[in-house]
Amino acid sequence: MDKKTAISKIRKCLALSKSANENEAATALKQAKALMNKFGVTDMDVMAAEIKEAHVKTTAKQRPPNWEGWLGLSIAKAFGCEIFFTGAYYRPGQWTFVGDEISSEIAQYAFSVLLRQLKRQRKQFIEEQCQRLNKSNKTRRADLFCKGWVGTVYGVAKQLAPERKSEALTHYMEQHHKNMPVMADRDRNKGRDLSERDIAAYWAGKAAGETAQLNRAMSGDSSKQALIGVAA
């Protein structure tokens, strides 16, 4: 038996230790403590075993646009999760939300839904407001629109944010993702002097972001049903 298997067995024993049958509870607790001593398992190791990872694929391979990263960070903060991006030259990258099983699932779902919604509005903005621009300038101005949109969503998400992440999550990240490299994102407007139309694109995004609502999840519901006010 390795440590991972031992932790799984310890969790089962701890669950049995809550049994109404006193003898069964005592035996299960004794077995859990024995396994913890034998395999060097701490209470925090057991708690961290409840942490899960939920993944969302994206079109970016290595450097996602920074507005997409901001959206992910907003959602992660709202549900007490950590988030990171991994990618490669040969396949699409993915965002990973790390948290307890329910929180990571809800964060994954919220991000997926809001990202689809934002991309639809981005496309609409380009078609309606960027007709006379060349391709690179369309993309650059649409990025500003997206930044504004995410800025509004971040303001909503910030109100939902827990005071701090759990110690178990911090322990899990130290154990599994301690040396995660800093993500290199893309900012197509970095270092540029923005025109009035560029600034207007940002504020148009801020206004459009008002259509996205992100409310606190309701305990006891399934992850998708628990997310109130987010249209697919």
Protein Blocks (a to p, Z undefined) as FASTA:
>chain_A
ZZklmmmmmmmmmmmmmpfblklmmmmmmmmmmmmmmnopafklmmmmmpccdddddfbf
klccfklmmmmmmmmmmnopacdddddfkbccdddddddfklmmmmmmmmmmmmmmmmmm
mmmmmmmmmmmpcfklmmmmmmmmmmmmmmmmmmmmmmmpcfbdcfklmmmmmmmmmmgc
cdddddfkgoiacdfklmmmmmmmmmmmmmpccddddehiafklmpghiaZZ
